[in-house]
């Protein structure tokens, strides 16, 4: 996103990300059309617009002003928000040990962020865009789990992007690219957006929705806690070092995930 924003506007980046992912997924549509039913229209619209299109543009807009540390911190609100929304609006039941696990994992993630890059500079108004996107994500995964149980993850992804792909294409068709084409690296940065569309949208969204076939909303949302761990590993390849404190916070995250996934023992009759 950072490289793409060097050339393109946040709206252009967000819609291009969706449009290229739509093109990538298009060949998978035809053999899945028979799975579509009218009762799935409403939840699919929610997953498409609220779970994908709006977050893609909101994150691109926020990235212009918000530091990576702040973005990481706000992302960790995902499991808690997903848990609250699931309990209030979808009738989900949550045990105490799962709430404890989410809290411990959140503390571990915050610890990793604070022990690394602690630059939280930026416009707080733009931070709200990320928080809003996280809320949209939480609504979307609850819709998938409780309103689309008959569809597999790949089919949900394909249907969602078939809905928002054309909308993104129409926006791009009437978008002004004169400023972007005047920059020296517009082709190179376009390649970064295409990679973001394939890896960060088409493939990763499909894998995440497939995960929803096997686990519940709370556990699936914990993937957010893993993001800082991967960021640290990539940092090592980029010449950065991992401190003992960060390793300890990694273990805290894994403890939290263990508690969330712990099965409650049934009492003997």
C-alpha positions, 0 to 999 in steps of 0.5 A: 500500500505504501508503494502504491500510494506514492503514485495513486490516490487512496481511492484508486489504490483501494478500487484497483486492489479489488478490481485486480482481485476480481479479475484473478477470481473470475475464472472460478465463478462459472462452476459455482453459480449453481450454489447461489440462492436468493437468501444469500444475497443480503449476507453476500452484499455485506461481505462484499461491500462491508467486508472487502471494498470499504476496508480496502479503501479505508486502509489505503486512506489511513495509510497516508497519515497513520504510522505502522505502529498505530495501524498494528495496535488498532488491528488487534481490536479485531478479536474483541470487536468480533466477539462483542458483535457475535454475542450481541447480534448473532447469538454467539456463546463465549466461555470465560476462558476464551475472553481471558485468552483474547485479553492475554493475546491482546496484551502480548500483541500490544507488548510487541508493538510497544517494544519495537517501533513506538512511533505513534505519530499521525492524524488521529482522525485517520486512525478512526478509518482503521478502527472502522475497517476493523469493525466492518471486518468483524461484521463480515466474518460473523455474517459468514459464520452465521448467515452463510454456513452452506457456502465454502470459503472459496465460493464466498470469496468469488461471489463477494468479488463478483459483486464489488469488482464491476463497481470498482471497475466503473470507478476506475474507468471514470477516475483521473489518472493524469497525476499518477501517470506524471510520476516516474514510477507509476508502472512499478507501483502498479505492479505492487498494487497487483501483487497486493490484490493477488496476495493481500486480497484474492488469496489471503481472503480466500484462505481466511474464509476457508478457515471459517469452515473449520473454526469459529469467529473468535479463533479465526479473528486471532489471526490478527495477533499473528501479524506482528510475529510475521512482521518481526520475522520479515524484519530479521530478513531486512537486517532488524533484530528480535529482542528477548522482550519481544520473544517473551511477548510472542509466548504471551500471544501463544498462551492467549491463543491456546486458551481461546482454542482450549476445549471445555471438559464435559462433566461425566454423567 
